[in-house]
C-alpha cells in the first residue's frame, strides 16, 4: 500500500461518529415548543443542523419572545444528556473506521466538534471511542468563534503538530464543511441521507471534495485519495 496521503484526520462528532441529531433535535423541539416556538424534531433539525444552540441565542430569543438565559441552556443540556445517555448509538461503521484510520495514521486523529466538550466526551464514551481520542477532543465553544469559523480545526491540527492543509476533515453539515475548507483541509462529506445530514449537493457547494454515504468505505477512500481523484 502507498503512503497514507494525509498527515492527520480530523473528525466532526455529531452525525459523523454518533447518531445524536435526532435525539438532540427532539429535546430541543420539546423545550422550544414549551417556550412558545412550536417545532417538531425534524423542523428543529433543519434549523439547527450543524449549529450549537448557544450560538443561536438571538434567533431563539426572537422566535420565543423570551430571554435566552444560562439557566435555560443548562436545562437543555441536562435533558439532552439524559436522552443521549439512554438512547445514543454510533453511526454504523464509525467505530471500526476510526480504529482503522487511527492505525493508518499512527494515532494522528482528533475529534473537533462545535458541541460543548462535555457532550463530546459523553458521546465518545457511550460508543467506546473515548480512549481512541483521549487528549485530542476539541470544542469550538471553548474558542472565540465556533464553526463555521475554522478555529476548532486549526486547534486540532496544531495539537497534532501538523499543517491543516495536510489534513482530511470528516463532516456531514454545511456549517462544518465551511469550517474545514476555511482551515485549508480536504473535506470528506458524509451524506447518508435523511433530514439530519446535509445533502451531497449542499456539501459540495460548501467545498467538500469527496462525498460518501457509508462509514465502512471511509478508510479506503482516505488511503486512496489524491488531489486529482475526487469522488
Phi, psi and omega in degrees: 000139178290165180302139179300131191281355180239145177283335179201160177235126184247122185256135159293171180251293184294124179085348178251310178260324184233146180269063188268335188302317178300322181289312180297319180295325179295313179296317181297317179298317179299315185285326177287326175297316177301331185268359175108005176243091185291123180219147167273168178299320180296318179294318178298320177299318180296322183285319191253004184305123178078004184240143175282148178298319181300324181287347181255025183302317182296319179296316181297318178297318181295322185276333180264337185073015180234153182292144174273110187248156174302326180295319179294318178297320178297320178295318177302313183295323179295313179293321176299314183295325176299315179295320180292317179298326184277318196237353187295139173231162177284152166299131182306128178085350185294313182301317179294320179297316180299316181294321177296318181289325175302317179292319183292333182257009185055039175086005182274072175229159176209160174248120184236105190242156170275350180281164177294149188297326178301317178295315180302312182294318177303313185291319180291327173296316184302324183258008174080024181245004184300317183291331180292325181260008185306129180081359183225046176243130187227143178239131175297338180286349175269002182245166180302327178221139178259183179306140016277004173294144185280001190308318184291326177286324176296320178295319180296316179297317180298322181295332179269355179072032183237157175285127180301335178287350176257016181251151165259138175245134180251115186223159178231004181231159176297319181301311181290322177298318177302318178296315180297317179296317179297332177284347181093005182279166171270119185263127172259116185266116179271119183221083183277000182098166179096168187282352186253018172223148175291154182286159175305319181296318180293321179294318178298317180298330179279350175117004177296133182270332181231134176244134178218158187249344186225131178296335179299333183272349190296314181304318180290323178298316179295313184296328184265003187285143168221159183302339183254012183235071179276143176281000000 
